[in-house]
Amino acid sequence: MKKINIRTTYKKMLSDVYTPVGIYLRLRDRFRDTILLESADYSAADNSFSFIGVNAIAGIEITNYNCIEFKYPAQKPQQQALQQAQDVPNIVWNFMQQFEVEEADDKAVKIAQGLFGYAAYDAVQFFETITLQSQQAAPAIPLMRYRLYQYVIAINHFKDEMYVCENVTSGVQSDLQAVESLIKSKDVPLFPFKTTAGETTNMTDEAYTAMVRKGIQSCYRGDVFQIVLSRRYQQQFTGDEFNVYRALRSINPSPYLFYFDYGNYKLMGSSPEAELIIRNERAIIHPIAGTTKRTGNDEQDQQLTNILLADAKENAEHTMLVDLARNDLSRLCNDVKVDHYRQVQYYSHVIHLVSEVSGAVPPGTNPFMLLAKTFPAGTLSGAPKYKAMQLIDTYEPTARSYYGGCIGFMGFDGSCNQAIMIRTFLSKENTLTYQAGGGIVAASKPEGEMQEVKNKLGALKKAIELAETIC
């Protein structure tokens, strides 16, 4: 197929009087297909950017295991049958190779040169020779969806600069003036949010602790060393769920804040953990394992941190998942090493132990193939990963759908920054779905694991409450 030429133009301005949320709210009602990505970690220049994507002009979408849909600029969608599910990483990368892009020198502009999107947990069947047979259907959203956006607004909070980027290509009309006008507008449209009925869950407390006991027995039998078992909640609502995102980013600031609007469903979250980062020819994973609650009292939090660091069970679990990350990266990378080990990180409702594992990426590596080798994260599945996923499929009463998948950016240059979809809501048909799990090992206590799940969901539940007061 003939190459599709993409030329990225941009306009630079000061951003000191603008906020990403304000700009997003002004743009979302005028343009379809809008996304927002932020980071609460402004301590370093690398993490000081927020991005807004507007108007998808190309991309891929997989709604089932038999067919993939391609969308090219100014053309009707094209469909292709999937002969082998595991061909997907190469198919998607080959799709991206059809775009001829002059690489930008400026980092802020380069972020416009790639696809933003996600792969649901159930998309693992495109990455591994595994078949999931979950007992109940998951919320009906595509398994994978990655899109090229016509406009990408990059805000550098470190320098108070804004880049309004446009991917210019044949057949796509520019509406840049309207984008700039809305950015500068003073009106910020706001709408209320309200919950209806009560919260529901896919299992009772007793059912969850019984499932944890099954996981413990699997560890004793030697089926797995660790397995991550999760629980789902749902809450019906009326109004604007963007208020939930606004509340969540305030209550639980995290390295990965995101709101992806796909029209009939939205994905929004405040994830603390990367699935995979590829930059400067290195692949990076940040295993998070080892969790305790946070009280908000500095002295008590320090005591809980000391207990966590000394906890043999939590430390064994962390070491196991660091080793799994090393093994995953070693499948395609060289010079795999642990850069940081068992660092303490504080979030609004929990305290985590975090490590960093990295490896050298060989030249010409398909980033989707590297994603496939590391997906899903060991911290959302277990070890050994394949067997853990088979048991999860048997033990959990509902398919995971988005939960435990990844979301973020894939660059035409092979760069990647994908977060794990935890601390994340799916909004569909006026229902919020949210889920959390815990790593089960032989030494686990069922009641303690149930409390860990509740701790992890604390920020999400509080965000729903706060969202009702925002307007």
C-alpha positions as CSV (number, residue, x, y, z in Angstrom):
1,M,0.0,0.0,0.0
2,K,1.1,3.5,-0.8
3,K,2.7,5.3,2.2
4,I,0.6,7.9,4.0
5,N,2.5,11.1,4.5
6,I,2.1,12.8,7.9
7,R,3.5,16.3,8.5
8,T,3.3,17.5,12.1
9,T,3.0,21.3,12.4
10,Y,2.8,23.2,15.7
11,K,2.2,26.5,17.3
12,K,3.9,27.3,20.6
13,M,2.5,29.6,23.3
14,L,2.6,30.3,27.1
15,S,0.4,28.0,29.1
16,D,0.5,29.8,32.5
17,V,-3.2,30.8,32.4
18,Y,-4.5,27.4,31.2
19,T,-5.2,24.1,32.8
20,P,-5.4,20.7,31.0
21,V,-8.9,20.1,32.5
22,G,-10.2,23.5,31.5
23,I,-8.9,23.1,27.9
24,Y,-10.3,19.6,27.7
25,L,-13.8,20.7,28.9
26,R,-13.9,23.4,26.3
27,L,-12.9,21.1,23.4
28,R,-14.8,17.9,24.2
29,D,-18.3,19.2,23.2
30,R,-17.1,20.6,19.9
31,F,-14.9,17.7,18.7
32,R,-15.5,14.0,18.8
33,D,-12.9,11.5,20.0
34,T,-11.1,13.4,22.8
35,I,-8.6,12.1,25.3
36,L,-6.7,13.6,28.2
37,L,-3.5,12.3,29.8
38,E,-1.9,14.0,32.8
39,S,0.8,13.2,35.4
40,A,0.9,14.3,39.0
41,D,4.7,13.8,39.1
42,Y,6.1,17.2,38.1
43,S,9.3,16.8,40.1
44,A,11.3,16.0,37.0
45,A,11.1,17.6,33.5
46,D,10.4,14.2,31.9
47,N,7.1,13.8,33.7
48,S,5.9,17.4,33.5
49,F,3.6,17.0,30.5
50,S,-0.1,16.8,30.0
51,F,-1.6,15.8,26.6
52,I,-5.0,16.3,25.0
53,G,-5.8,14.4,21.8
54,V,-8.6,15.7,19.5
55,N,-10.3,14.1,16.5
56,A,-9.1,10.6,15.6
57,I,-8.1,10.3,11.9
58,A,-6.7,6.8,11.8
59,G,-6.2,3.7,13.9
60,I,-7.0,0.1,14.6
61,E,-9.9,-1.5,16.5
62,I,-10.4,-5.2,17.5
63,T,-13.9,-5.9,18.9
64,N,-13.6,-9.8,18.7
65,Y,-11.0,-12.5,18.2
66,N,-11.8,-12.9,14.5
67,C,-11.4,-9.6,12.9
68,I,-9.3,-6.4,13.0
69,E,-10.5,-3.0,11.6
70,F,-8.2,-0.4,10.1
71,K,-9.0,3.2,9.7
72,Y,-7.0,5.4,7.4
73,P,-7.3,9.2,7.0
74,A,-10.2,10.2,4.8
75,Q,-11.1,6.6,3.9
76,K,-13.8,4.1,4.8
77,P,-12.8,1.5,7.5
78,Q,-11.2,-1.7,6.2
79,Q,-11.5,-5.1,7.9
80,Q,-9.2,-8.0,7.9
81,A,-9.8,-11.5,9.2
82,L,-7.4,-12.7,11.9
83,Q,-6.0,-16.1,10.9
84,Q,-3.8,-16.4,13.9
85,A,-4.6,-14.4,17.1
86,Q,-0.9,-14.1,17.9
87,D,-0.3,-12.2,14.6
88,V,-1.8,-9.1,16.1
89,P,1.4,-7.4,17.4
90,N,3.0,-7.6,13.9
91,I,-0.3,-6.6,12.1
92,V,-0.6,-3.5,14.2
93,W,3.1,-2.5,13.9
94,N,2.9,-3.1,10.1
95,F,-0.1,-0.8,10.0
96,M,1.9,1.9,11.7
97,Q,4.7,1.4,9.2
98,Q,2.4,2.6,6.5
99,F,2.6,6.1,7.8
100,E,5.6,8.2,6.6
101,V,6.4,10.7,9.3
102,E,9.2,13.2,9.5
103,E,10.3,12.8,13.1
104,A,10.1,15.9,15.2
105,D,13.1,17.2,17.1
106,D,11.1,18.7,19.9
107,K,10.0,16.1,22.5
108,A,6.6,17.9,23.0
109,V,5.9,17.7,19.3
110,K,7.0,14.0,19.0
111,I,4.2,12.9,21.2
112,A,1.8,13.7,18.4
113,Q,3.5,11.2,16.2
114,G,2.0,8.0,17.3
115,L,-1.1,6.2,18.5
116,F,-3.0,6.6,21.7
117,G,-5.1,3.7,23.0
118,Y,-5.4,0.6,25.1
119,A,-5.3,-3.2,25.2
120,A,-7.8,-4.8,27.6
121,Y,-6.7,-7.7,29.8
122,D,-8.6,-10.1,27.7
123,A,-6.5,-9.1,24.7
124,V,-3.8,-11.4,26.2
125,Q,-5.2,-14.0,23.8
126,F,-3.5,-12.0,21.0
127,F,-0.2,-12.1,22.9
128,E,-0.1,-15.7,24.4
129,T,-1.3,-19.1,23.3
130,I,-4.0,-19.0,25.9
131,T,-7.8,-19.3,25.6
132,L,-9.9,-17.6,28.3
133,Q,-13.2,-19.2,29.1
134,S,-14.7,-16.7,31.7
135,Q,-18.1,-17.7,33.0
136,Q,-19.8,-14.4,32.3
137,A,-19.5,-11.8,29.6
138,A,-17.3,-8.8,30.3
139,P,-18.6,-5.2,29.7
140,A,-18.7,-5.0,25.9
141,I,-15.8,-2.8,24.8
142,P,-13.3,-3.5,22.1
143,L,-10.3,-5.6,23.1
144,M,-7.8,-3.2,21.6
145,R,-8.2,0.3,20.3
146,Y,-5.3,2.6,19.2
147,R,-5.8,5.9,17.3
148,L,-3.9,8.7,15.6
149,Y,-5.2,12.1,16.5
150,Q,-5.3,15.1,14.2
151,Y,-4.6,17.5,17.0
152,V,-2.4,16.9,20.1
153,I,-2.0,19.7,22.6
154,A,1.1,19.2,24.8
155,I,1.4,21.3,27.9
156,N,4.9,21.5,29.6
157,H,4.1,22.4,33.2
158,F,7.8,22.6,34.0
159,K,8.2,25.5,31.6
160,D,4.6,26.8,31.3
161,E,4.6,26.2,27.6
162,M,1.9,24.8,25.3
163,Y,2.3,23.2,21.9
164,V,-0.7,23.0,19.7
165,C,0.2,20.2,17.2
166,E,-1.6,19.2,14.1
167,N,-1.0,16.0,12.0
168,V,-1.5,17.3,8.5
169,T,-2.3,14.7,5.8
170,S,-4.0,14.5,2.5
171,G,-7.9,14.6,2.5
172,V,-8.2,15.7,6.1
173,Q,-9.5,19.3,6.5
174,S,-7.9,21.5,9.1
175,D,-10.0,23.2,11.8
176,L,-7.0,24.5,13.7
177,Q,-8.6,28.0,14.2
178,A,-11.5,26.5,16.0
179,V,-9.2,24.5,18.3
180,E,-7.2,27.6,19.1
181,S,-10.3,29.7,19.7
182,L,-11.7,27.1,22.1
183,I,-8.4,26.9,24.0
184,K,-8.5,30.6,24.6
185,S,-12.2,30.7,25.4
186,K,-13.1,31.7,29.0
187,D,-16.2,29.5,29.1
188,V,-15.8,26.1,30.9
189,P,-19.0,24.0,30.5
190,L,-19.8,22.0,33.6
191,F,-22.6,19.5,34.3
192,P,-23.6,17.7,37.5
193,F,-23.1,14.0,38.4
194,K,-25.3,11.9,40.7
195,T,-25.3,8.3,41.7
196,T,-28.5,6.2,41.4
197,A,-29.4,3.0,43.3
198,G,-26.8,1.4,45.4
199,E,-23.3,-0.1,44.7
200,T,-23.3,-3.7,43.5
201,T,-20.5,-6.2,43.4
202,N,-19.8,-9.5,41.5
203,M,-19.2,-11.4,44.8
204,T,-19.9,-11.1,48.5
205,D,-17.1,-10.7,51.1
206,E,-17.6,-14.4,51.9
207,A,-17.3,-15.4,48.3
208,Y,-14.1,-13.4,47.9
209,T,-12.4,-14.9,50.9
210,A,-13.4,-18.3,49.7
211,M,-11.8,-17.5,46.3
212,V,-8.7,-16.4,48.1
213,R,-8.6,-19.7,50.0
214,K,-8.6,-21.5,46.6
215,G,-5.7,-19.3,45.5
216,I,-3.8,-20.2,48.7
217,Q,-4.4,-23.9,48.1
218,S,-3.1,-23.4,44.5
219,C,0.1,-22.1,46.0
220,Y,0.4,-25.0,48.4
221,R,-0.1,-27.5,45.6
222,G,2.7,-25.8,43.7
223,D,0.5,-24.7,40.8
224,V,1.7,-21.1,41.2
225,F,3.9,-19.2,43.6
226,Q,1.5,-16.2,43.5
227,I,-1.8,-15.4,41.9
228,V,-3.7,-12.1,41.8
229,L,-7.4,-12.4,42.4
230,S,-9.7,-9.5,42.0
231,R,-13.2,-8.3,42.7
232,R,-15.5,-6.0,40.7
233,Y,-17.9,-3.3,41.8
234,Q,-20.5,-1.2,39.9
235,Q,-22.3,2.0,40.5
236,Q,-25.1,3.5,38.3
237,F,-25.3,7.2,37.8
238,T,-26.8,10.1,35.8
239,G,-25.0,13.2,34.5
240,D,-21.4,13.8,33.7
241,E,-18.8,11.2,34.8
242,F,-16.0,13.6,34.0
243,N,-16.6,14.9,37.5
244,V,-15.5,11.5,38.8
245,Y,-12.2,11.9,37.0
246,R,-11.8,15.4,38.3
247,A,-12.4,14.1,41.9
248,L,-10.1,11.2,41.4
249,R,-7.2,13.2,40.1
250,S,-7.5,15.4,43.2
251,I,-8.0,12.6,45.8
252,N,-5.4,10.2,44.3
253,P,-2.8,12.1,42.3
254,S,-0.7,9.5,40.3
255,P,2.0,9.3,37.6
256,Y,-0.7,8.2,35.1
257,L,-3.9,10.2,35.0
258,F,-6.1,9.6,32.0
259,Y,-9.6,10.1,30.5
260,F,-10.3,8.5,27.2
261,D,-13.7,9.3,25.7
262,Y,-14.9,6.8,23.0
263,G,-18.4,8.1,22.8
264,N,-20.4,5.1,24.0
265,Y,-17.9,4.3,26.8
266,K,-15.1,6.0,28.7
267,L,-11.9,4.8,30.4
268,M,-10.6,7.0,33.2
269,G,-8.1,6.4,36.0
270,S,-5.2,7.3,38.2
271,S,-2.8,4.5,37.8
272,P,0.4,4.3,39.9
273,E,2.1,1.6,37.7
274,A,3.6,1.5,34.2
275,E,3.0,-1.6,32.1
276,L,5.9,-0.8,29.8
277,I,8.0,2.2,29.0
278,I,10.4,2.3,26.0
279,R,12.7,5.3,25.7
280,N,16.3,6.0,24.7
281,E,16.6,2.3,23.5
282,R,15.7,0.9,26.9
283,A,12.5,-0.9,28.1
284,I,11.4,-0.2,31.7
285,I,9.0,-2.0,34.0
286,H,8.1,-0.8,37.5
287,P,6.8,-3.8,39.5
288,I,4.6,-2.7,42.4
289,A,4.1,-5.4,45.0
290,G,3.7,-5.0,48.8
291,T,0.9,-2.8,50.0
292,T,-0.4,-1.4,53.2
293,K,-3.1,1.2,54.0
294,R,-2.2,4.9,54.5
295,T,-3.7,6.8,57.4
296,G,-2.8,10.3,56.5
297,N,-0.9,10.7,59.8
298,D,2.8,11.0,59.1
299,E,3.9,9.1,62.3
300,Q,1.4,6.3,61.8
301,D,2.3,6.0,58.1
302,Q,6.0,5.7,58.9
303,Q,5.2,2.9,61.4
304,L,3.1,1.1,58.8
305,T,6.0,1.6,56.2
306,N,8.5,0.0,58.6
307,I,6.1,-2.9,59.2
308,L,5.7,-3.3,55.4
309,L,9.5,-3.3,54.8
310,A,10.0,-5.9,57.4
311,D,7.1,-8.2,56.3
312,A,8.5,-11.4,55.0
313,K,5.4,-12.3,53.0
314,E,5.2,-8.9,51.3
315,N,9.0,-8.9,50.6
316,A,8.9,-12.4,49.1
317,E,6.0,-11.4,46.9
318,H,7.9,-8.3,45.7
319,T,11.1,-10.2,45.0
320,M,9.1,-12.8,43.0
321,L,7.5,-10.2,40.8
322,V,10.8,-8.3,40.2
323,D,12.2,-11.7,39.0
324,L,9.2,-12.1,36.8
325,A,9.7,-8.6,35.3
326,R,13.4,-9.5,34.6
327,N,12.3,-12.7,32.9
328,D,9.6,-10.9,30.8
329,L,12.1,-8.3,29.5
330,S,14.8,-11.0,28.9
331,R,12.5,-12.5,26.2
332,L,13.5,-9.7,23.8
333,C,15.9,-7.4,25.6
334,N,19.6,-7.5,26.5
335,D,21.4,-6.2,29.6
336,V,18.4,-6.7,31.8
337,K,19.0,-5.3,35.3
338,V,17.2,-4.0,38.5
339,D,17.8,-0.2,38.6
340,H,15.9,0.4,41.8
341,Y,14.7,-2.1,44.4
342,R,11.9,-1.8,47.0
343,Q,11.4,1.9,47.0
344,V,8.6,3.2,49.2
345,Q,5.9,5.3,47.4
346,Y,3.0,7.0,49.0
347,Y,-0.5,7.4,47.5
348,S,-3.7,8.8,49.0
349,H,-5.0,5.5,50.4
350,V,-2.1,3.0,50.2
351,I,1.6,2.7,50.6
352,H,3.4,0.6,47.9
353,L,6.8,-1.0,47.5
354,V,8.1,-0.2,43.9
355,S,11.2,-1.4,41.9
356,E,12.5,-0.6,38.5
357,V,13.7,-3.2,36.0
358,S,15.1,-2.3,32.6
359,G,16.7,-3.8,29.5
360,A,18.4,-2.7,26.3
361,V,16.0,-2.9,23.3
362,P,17.6,-4.3,20.1
363,P,17.4,-2.0,17.1
364,G,14.3,-2.5,15.0
365,T,12.3,-4.1,17.7
366,N,8.5,-4.1,17.3
367,P,7.2,-2.3,20.5
368,F,3.9,-4.2,20.3
369,M,5.9,-7.5,20.4
370,L,7.8,-6.3,23.5
371,L,4.4,-5.3,25.0
372,A,3.1,-8.8,24.2
373,K,6.1,-10.4,26.0
374,T,5.4,-8.4,29.2
375,F,1.6,-8.5,29.1
376,P,-0.2,-8.6,31.4
377,A,1.9,-7.3,34.2
378,G,3.0,-9.9,36.7
379,T,1.5,-7.7,39.4
380,L,-1.9,-8.3,37.9
381,S,-1.6,-12.0,37.1
382,G,0.9,-13.9,39.2
383,A,3.8,-16.3,38.8
384,P,4.2,-18.4,36.7
385,K,2.1,-16.0,34.7
386,Y,0.5,-18.5,32.2
387,K,-0.7,-20.8,34.9
388,A,-1.9,-17.9,37.1
389,M,-4.0,-16.6,34.2
390,Q,-5.6,-20.0,33.6
391,L,-6.5,-20.2,37.3
392,I,-7.8,-16.5,37.4
393,D,-10.1,-17.4,34.4
394,T,-11.4,-20.3,36.5
395,Y,-11.7,-18.6,39.9
396,E,-13.0,-15.1,39.1
397,P,-16.8,-15.0,38.2
398,T,-16.5,-12.3,35.5
399,A,-14.1,-11.7,32.6
400,R,-11.7,-8.8,33.5
401,S,-12.3,-6.7,30.3
402,Y,-10.3,-3.5,30.7
403,Y,-9.0,-4.3,34.3
404,G,-5.3,-5.2,34.3
405,G,-4.9,-4.1,30.7
406,C,-2.8,-1.2,29.6
407,I,-3.4,2.3,28.2
408,G,-1.2,5.0,26.8
409,F,1.0,5.9,23.8
410,M,2.8,4.0,21.0
411,G,5.2,6.1,18.9
412,F,5.9,5.7,15.2
413,D,9.6,5.7,16.3
414,G,9.1,2.6,18.5
415,S,8.7,4.5,21.8
416,C,6.1,3.4,24.3
417,N,4.5,4.6,27.5
418,Q,1.7,2.4,28.7
419,A,0.1,2.4,32.1
420,I,-1.6,-0.6,33.8
421,M,-5.4,0.0,34.0
422,I,-5.7,-0.2,37.8
423,R,-7.4,2.4,40.0
424,T,-9.5,2.8,36.8
425,F,-13.2,3.2,35.9
426,L,-15.0,2.0,32.9
427,S,-18.1,4.1,32.2
428,K,-20.7,2.5,30.0
429,E,-24.5,2.8,29.8
430,N,-24.6,5.1,32.9
431,T,-22.7,2.5,35.0
432,L,-19.3,2.9,36.5
433,T,-17.3,-0.4,36.8
434,Y,-14.2,-0.6,39.0
435,Q,-12.1,-3.4,40.2
436,A,-9.1,-4.3,42.4
437,G,-7.2,-7.3,43.4
438,G,-4.5,-8.6,45.7
439,G,-1.5,-10.9,45.3
440,I,-2.2,-14.3,46.9
441,V,0.7,-16.4,48.2
442,A,0.8,-19.4,50.5
443,A,1.2,-17.2,53.6
444,S,-1.8,-14.9,52.7
445,K,-4.6,-14.4,55.1
446,P,-8.0,-14.2,53.4
447,E,-9.4,-11.4,55.5
448,G,-6.2,-9.4,55.1
449,E,-6.4,-9.8,51.3
450,M,-10.0,-8.6,51.3
451,Q,-9.0,-5.5,53.3
452,E,-6.2,-4.8,50.8
453,V,-8.7,-4.8,47.9
454,K,-10.9,-2.4,49.9
455,N,-7.9,-0.1,50.6
456,K,-7.0,0.0,46.9
457,L,-10.6,0.9,46.0
458,G,-10.8,3.6,48.7
459,A,-9.8,6.4,46.4
460,L,-12.2,5.4,43.7
461,K,-15.2,5.2,46.0
462,K,-14.3,8.5,47.6
463,A,-14.1,10.0,44.1
464,I,-17.6,9.0,43.3
465,E,-18.8,10.7,46.5
466,L,-16.9,13.9,45.8
467,A,-18.1,14.0,42.2
468,E,-21.7,14.5,43.4
469,T,-20.6,17.9,44.9
470,I,-18.8,19.2,41.8
471,C,-20.7,21.4,39.3
